[in-house]
């Protein structure tokens, strides 16, 4: 057991340290997504080592666990603001090739009083099912387009909107077509960008990393005083340096709400439980009132939502 614990702790050191390696290598990106699971494994090894009075192993495991705890702490503390009558509710849902149950999604949007809904991987057939389920009357404004497969992105809104950009629309740039809209509200306009990056794979992640760099560059081009929302499937988590660079100067709503270990993917799999947050709502110039996730049938992503305040954080 002593040798096994030593091996586990020594392997955990680089698996946690990989969090700080900014790379387009697929294996690095995949290992980074596993950091929370490694932290749980370290906690288990610490308990066993203490029980067996293996103090050198206990010290190293305790140090590693302390690092993980420091990293996790910001997501455990709430910094929300009070609700107001002019709050804006944003939701994002990846429909997994249009398969997600339309009625469940419309019901969730109505229950959370959603003002803006970002729909990813939306197909023409999914558009029809959502219309039948009542989405057109709930959120009549629309921007973006549906498409067979995974390329479709549509923004639905009860708030008047103007399409500003259609996004790159080229797989070589690491992202699918990502519409950008201005939302026109009495309290003032804000800009929302739908996000859907290509995923990293073991065989390569250069396009994924390029997509994150493109999002960072786009965010940096926006006027500093412009309220900004980025919502969608980033195919990235806080364990990826590229995502943290995108999120600089912005707030991840679930971290602000003290959501802890939020896991949006994969959903609905028997052998692999959800372990990573790929879906995010990032905001700048807006307060966060609350945030959460919604489990939808027939899709491997949980939907994410946020109630936002025009009062700055």
Secondary structure, DSSP 8 states (H G I E B T S, - for coil): -HHHHHHHHHHHHHHHHGGG-----HHHHHHHHTHHHHHHHHHHHHHHHHHTT-HHHHHHHHHHHHHHHHHHHGGGS-------TT-EEEEEEE-TTTTS-HHHHHHHHHHTT-SEEEEES--HHHHHHHHHTTHHHHS-EEEEE--TTTT-EEEEESS-EEEEE-----GGGTB----EEEE--TT--EEEEEEEB---BTTB-HHHHHHHHHHHHHHHHS-TTS-EEEEEE-S--TTSHHHHHHTTTSEEHHHHTT--S---BS-S-SSS---B--EEEEEESSEEEEEEEE--TT-SS-EEEEEEESS--
